Amino acid sequence: MPELLIELFSEEIPARMQQQAGENLLRLLGEALAPLNPVDARSYTGPRRIAASLNLDAMVPGRTVSERGPRENAPEKALEGFTRKHGVSKDALTLQNGFWVLEREEAPIGAAAHIAAIMPNLLRRFPWPKSMRWGAGSTMTWVRPLRRIVCLLDGQIVPFSMATADDNGHNLSASNQTEGHRFLNPGVMDVTSAAQWQQGLHERHVMVHAAERREAITTGLNALAQAEGLSIVPDAGLVDEVAGLVEWPVPFLGQIDPIFMDLPPEVMQVSMRVNQRYFALRNSDGSAAPRFAFVANIIPTDDGSLVVSGNERVLRARFADARHFWNLDRKQSLASRVEGLNTITFHAKLGSQGERTRRMVRLAAILADMVGAPAALCERAAELSKTDLTTGMVGEFPELQGVMGGYYARHDGEQPEVAQAISEHYTPRGPGDEVPVAPVSVVLGLADRFDMLTAFFAAGEKPSGSGDPFGLRRAALGIIRLIRENGLRLDLVKLFTLAAEALPEPLRNAPDLALLPQFIAERLRVQVRTEGARHDCLAAISVDNEDTDIVRLLARAQALQTMLETEDGQNLLAATRRAANILRIEDKKDGPHEGMPDPALFEQDEERALYATLQTVEPAVEQAFAAEHFADAMRAAASLRQPLDRFFEDVTVNAPDAALRLNRLKLLSRLVRMMRLIADFSQIEG
């Protein structure tokens, strides 16, 4: 199959846009080249180019195309318009099912001709989050000025131009030329194939694979750090960003001036990351090391001494700014900043951060009793939790919310539990974060998230589709993890109700508040599915179940999963579904068939055995659930397997005798009702 290589060479592409651009290029090519059956598609992204290579058929096969025209009885003018549009006479049409139809043969098209036809439009409509215009004479846009287009089919240029009749397309046309590294090998290079393109650029100091650049960065930085007995602070996001900034990664280590080592390590790390894309290092004991790492895009001729000293000089200026904020912020206590929260808007419908803080203080007092934490410390932590929003450091580095509050609280002499809670109350921010376990920290984290979810749902700001501007899904997952990993027994409906009572009066009965328990349940199912557990078991025990105790729900779901993994459980599931199906069919005829069955009407031992087992199992299941002995409840239910199997083997439910049939349907109805106490087995997959 012929090989197609496309390279779009431009000025520097923002790192955050490169991966999506590569995916979009593959998607658009796949759609446009579908008649050529593309395979083995690969994308390449970097600071100055996005590219793709793929194999495809040599030709689009010929085909017969049918196009339906007007109805047979349509006005003559409609038929004339159809024939004029296609440049044919009426004799070329045939009647099919009451419509005039034009059938025409499309000749085979060579792959090069097809590619040349589709590429200009594909490039003109290429989706960038932001794009720009440049030069004169063309309305074509690109993320940055587009300089070259490589388009080769089996080594031969596929000729096309971006120009149109009234647009010069920046004088861009397909060629076989690209460029190497901007500084190390800035010359033009001829391209003959994807492999030669990749190898040739590598020789000219360009790594076309983002993964190769990431590996070079990680390996190089770790080698430098390990040589000094240090380690790089893990930061996959920063590695990805730097890989999008350099074509030829060259790692270096720099020295941090000792006078800045008393700054909080988080301040140093964030300042280095945000302002300079530097990496922080740690000593073997985990403390901050007086070193930083960075990646250059050149190979210095002096072993990097000038590059390193220049970056050290820049970092000193950055850290001097951070020290200014650090010293200035500590001149004012967090307690004195509480009043200032009244001037910071939280949300137009929800008031200020001061009002939000007062709601959190109230919630913290309620949660303290439920969690078993000191109420006074929880209320104090809630009162001070948002005050670092008024500090210069958080104004400069919003990523340090909470962290700086914890440092300033310790400086002010607040109780250690209060300072710890303030620093931890935003965690977990993501799935990789540890969950706070200190009682005051747990209470503050829950109060923050319960207020956030309740307030934004009441204000009509619930997530929609993929949009979640306020991070409410993340907040819900935070609640779930705080509850699960601390084994908390909380009634979520009650807590959401209590949280809503403190909202502004017009929002306290907002209709969207009723959606909150289901919102948490959906996020819980997502988390369970992510962990590889059976989310269908959780769904099965949640149907018609108003219980919102997450710990209890998960224990029930796990017990159900354990039962279903046994032979008895599988057979019981099948038999229960059979019983439910019979009832559903018969209820449509003359149901419902409810009420207690009459033992005096039983004619067969299998009926009596099933009834007797139900008489024993039902109270046993209810007692086990009441005591939260869910495994015992499942074992009791599993004992129904054998009598139920024998019942279906030997008993005809739809007996000719109407009274007998009704009694047997009531027996099955009782069985199904009892099993619904355990779960809705229709939710179980498989």
Buried (B, 14 or more C-beta within 10 A) or exposed (E): BBBBBBBBBBBBBBBEBBBBBBEBBBEBBEEBBEBBEBEEBEBBBBBBBBBBBBBBBEBBEEEEEEEEBBBEEBEEEEBEBBBEEBEEEEEEBEEEEEBBEBEEEEEEBBBBBBBBEBBBEBBBEBEBEEEEEEEEEBEBBBBBEBBBBBBBBBBEBBEBBBBEEEEBBBEBBBBBBBBBBBEBBEEEBEBBBBEBBBEBBBEBBBBBBBEBBBBBBBEBBBEBBEEEEBBBBEBEEBBBBBBBBBBBBBBBBBEBEEEBBEBBBBBBBBBBBBBBBBBBBBBEEEEBBBBBBBBBBBBEEEEBEEBBEEBBEBBEEBBEBBBEBBEEBBEBBBBEBBEBBBEBEBBEBBBBBBBBBBBBBBBBBBBBEBBEBBBEBBBBBBBBBBBBBBBBBBEBBEBBBBBBBBBBBBBBEBBEBBBBBBBBBBBBEEEEEEBBEBBBBBBBBBBBBBBBBBBBBBBEBBBEEEEBEBBBBBBBBBBBBBBBBBEBEBEBBEBBBBBBEBBEEEBBEBEBBEEBBEBBBEBBBBBBEEEEBBBBBBBBBBEEBEBBBBBBBBBBBBBBBBBBEBEBBBBBBBBBBBBBEBBEEBBEEEBEBEEEBEEEBBEBEBBBBBBEBBEEBBEBBBEBBEEBBBBBBBBBBBBBBBBBBBBBEEBEBEBEEEEBBBBBBBBBBBBBEBBBEBBBBBBBEE
